[in-house]
């Protein structure tokens, strides 16, 4: 530790958090919200008695859960522009952009995992609740959104938040698109100043602190929700 330069970390803080961490949190929030919305739709499709809805949703979820995220990022960024040009009959590849590619890719990938969490949460609600809603004259849609989902969401909150923590950690994979997330910002400064060890150690500590604190908060929240079930 004698050669460890804390001054490099201190000087890099504005860039690390102002640019890197801001990007990481922005991507986490956008992909988390979009993935949750798509995942909810997929969960409802998977639970549908109509095979025309259930089968495609099942194939999508199982496919996404079987492919590494890094491979999905590569596929979307490099193939979708050409696929879009072929569909639209454009003379050249359509422009998607690295940031848009990252948001869309993470959203689509996380949707598969959010779907399974949502599906499990919905199935955890007793069928008697559904029957009670139907007995009151509610439609299937009204029963789902007024009775089932409110209870299911309470059961799913810990698992959903845990998945968001994983998403926060996975955002570091955007380095393959030359985007500057928290880890990417540290790598740039470390390579410029020849101090990769200091920057990587600092990034690891920050990730550990944020993830551990978030995980403990989820556990506390889960304990508070258990008596309400």
C-alpha positions in Angstrom: 0.0 0.0 0.0 3.0 2.2 0.1 2.6 3.2 -3.5 -1.2 3.6 -3.3 -2.0 7.1 -4.4 -5.2 8.4 -2.7 -4.8 11.7 -4.4 -5.7 10.2 -7.8 -9.0 9.0 -6.3 -9.7 12.4 -4.8 -9.1 14.3 -8.0 -11.2 11.8 -10.0 -14.3 12.1 -7.7 -16.1 14.8 -9.7 -15.8 12.8 -13.0 -16.5 9.4 -11.4 -19.7 10.5 -9.8 -20.7 13.5 -12.0 -20.4 11.5 -15.2 -19.9 7.8 -14.5 -22.3 7.2 -11.6 -24.9 9.5 -13.1 -24.9 7.4 -16.3 -25.0 4.2 -14.3 -28.0 5.3 -12.2 -29.8 6.7 -15.2 -29.4 3.5 -17.1 -30.5 1.5 -14.1 -33.6 3.6 -13.6 -34.7 3.6 -17.3 -34.0 -0.1 -17.9 -35.6 -1.0 -14.6 -38.9 0.9 -15.2 -39.1 -0.2 -18.9 -38.2 -3.8 -18.0 -40.8 -3.8 -15.2 -43.5 -2.6 -17.6 -42.6 -5.1 -20.3 -42.2 -7.8 -17.7 -45.7 -7.2 -16.3 -47.1 -7.5 -19.8 -45.2 -10.7 -20.4 -46.4 -12.1 -17.1 -50.0 -11.5 -18.0 -49.4 -13.1 -21.4 -47.9 -16.2 -19.8 -50.8 -16.5 -17.4 -53.3 -16.1 -20.2 -55.4 -19.2 -21.2 -54.9 -18.2 -24.9 -51.9 -20.1 -26.4 -51.5 -17.3 -28.9 -50.4 -15.1 -26.1 -48.8 -17.6 -23.6 -46.6 -19.4 -26.1 -44.7 -16.4 -27.6 -44.2 -14.9 -24.1 -42.9 -18.2 -22.8 -40.5 -18.6 -25.8 -39.2 -15.0 -25.3 -38.7 -15.4 -21.6 -36.9 -18.7 -21.8 -34.7 -17.5 -24.7 -33.6 -14.3 -22.9 -32.9 -16.2 -19.7 -30.7 -18.6 -21.6 -28.5 -16.1 -23.3 -25.7 -14.1 -21.7 -26.5 -10.4 -21.4 -23.2 -9.4 -23.1 -24.2 -11.4 -26.1 -27.6 -9.7 -26.3 -25.9 -6.3 -26.2 -23.6 -7.3 -29.1 -26.5 -8.7 -31.1 -28.7 -5.6 -30.7 -26.0 -3.1 -31.3 -24.5 -4.7 -34.4 -27.4 -6.6 -36.0 -30.5 -4.5 -35.3 -29.4 -1.5 -37.5 -29.0 -3.9 -40.5 -32.2 -5.8 -39.6 -34.1 -2.5 -39.4 -32.7 -1.4 -42.7 -33.9 -4.7 -44.3 -37.4 -4.4 -42.8 -37.7 -0.7 -43.7 -36.0 -1.3 -47.0 -33.6 1.5 -46.2 -30.4 2.0 -48.3 -28.2 2.0 -45.2 -28.3 0.6 -41.6 -30.6 2.6 -39.4 -28.9 4.6 -36.6 -29.8 3.4 -33.1 -26.9 4.8 -31.0 -25.0 3.3 -28.2 -27.1 4.8 -25.4 -30.4 3.8 -26.9 -29.0 0.3 -27.6 -28.0 0.0 -24.0 -31.4 1.1 -22.7 -33.4 -1.1 -25.0 -31.1 -4.1 -24.5 -31.1 -4.0 -20.7 -34.9 -3.4 -20.7 -35.6 -6.4 -23.0 -33.2 -8.6 -21.0 -34.5 -7.6 -17.6 -38.1 -7.9 -18.7 -37.7 -11.7 -18.8 -36.6 -11.8 -15.2 -39.2 -9.3 -14.0 -41.8 -11.4 -15.9 -41.0 -14.5 -13.8 -41.0 -12.5 -10.6 -44.4 -10.9 -11.5 -45.8 -14.3 -12.5 -44.8 -15.9 -9.3 -46.2 -12.9 -7.3 -49.5 -13.1 -9.1 -49.7 -16.9 -8.6 -49.0 -16.4 -4.9 -52.3 -14.7 -4.4 -54.9 -17.2 -3.3 -57.4 -18.2 -5.9 -60.2 -17.4 -3.5 -59.4 -13.7 -4.0 -60.1 -14.1 -7.7 -63.3 -15.9 -7.0 -64.4 -13.3 -4.5 -63.9 -10.6 -7.1 -65.8 -12.5 -9.7 -68.6 -13.0 -7.2 -68.8 -9.3 -6.7 -69.5 -8.8 -10.3 -66.0 -7.6 -11.3 -64.6 -8.5 -14.7 -61.4 -10.5 -15.0 -59.5 -7.3 -15.8 -61.0 -5.5 -12.9 -60.2 -8.4 -10.6 -56.6 -8.5 -11.8 -55.9 -4.8 -11.4 -58.0 -4.1 -8.4 -57.5 -7.2 -6.2 -54.7 -9.5 -7.5 -52.0 -7.1 -8.5 -52.0 -4.9 -5.4 -51.5 -7.9 -3.2 -49.0 -9.5 -5.6 -46.9 -6.4 -5.8 -46.5 -6.4 -2.0 -45.2 -9.9 -2.2 -42.9 -9.2 -5.1 -41.3 -5.9 -3.8 -38.2 -7.6 -2.2 -37.5 -9.8 -5.3 -38.0 -6.8 -7.6 -35.6 -4.6 -5.7 -33.1 -7.4 -5.5 -33.3 -7.7 -9.3 -32.7 -3.9 -9.6 -29.5 -4.3 -7.5 -28.3 -6.9 -10.0 -29.2 -4.6 -12.9 -27.2 -1.8 -11.2 -24.2 -4.1 -11.1 -24.7 -5.4 -14.7 -24.6 -1.9 -16.2 -20.8 -2.1 -16.2 -21.2 -4.2 -19.3 -21.8 -1.1 -21.4 -18.1 -0.8 -21.7 -18.4 -2.9 -24.9 -20.3 0.0 -26.4 -17.7 2.5 -25.4 -20.2 4.2 -23.0 -18.9 5.9 -19.8 -20.5 4.3 -16.8 -19.0 4.4 -13.3 -16.5 1.6 -14.1 -15.8 3.0 -17.5 -15.0 6.4 -16.0 -12.6 4.9 -13.6 -10.9 2.9 -16.4 -10.4 6.0 -18.5 -8.8 8.0 -15.6 -6.7 5.0 -14.5 -5.3 4.4 -18.0 -4.6 8.1 -18.4 -2.8 8.5 -15.1 -1.3 5.0 -15.0 -3.2 4.3 -11.7 -5.6 1.5 -12.6 -5.2 -0.3 -9.3 -6.3 2.7 -7.2 -9.3 3.4 -9.4 -10.4 -0.2 -9.7 -10.1 -0.7 -5.9 -12.1 2.4 -5.3 -14.8 1.4 -7.7 -15.0 -2.1 -6.1 -15.5 -0.5 -2.7 -18.2 1.8 -3.9 -20.1 -1.1 -5.6 -19.8 -3.2 -2.5 -21.1 -0.4 -0.2 -24.0 0.5 -2.5 -25.0 -3.1 -3.2 -24.6 -4.2 0.5 -26.6 -1.2 1.8 -29.3 -1.8 -0.8 -29.5 -5.5 0.0 -29.8 -4.8 3.8 -32.6 -2.3 3.1 -34.4 -4.9 1.0 -34.1 -7.4 3.9 -35.5 -4.9 6.4 -38.4 -4.1 4.0 -39.1 -7.8 3.6 -39.3 -8.3 7.4 -41.8 -5.5 7.5 -43.9 -6.9 4.7 -44.0 -10.5 6.1 -46.4 -9.8 8.9 -48.8 -8.1 6.4 -49.0 -11.2 4.3 
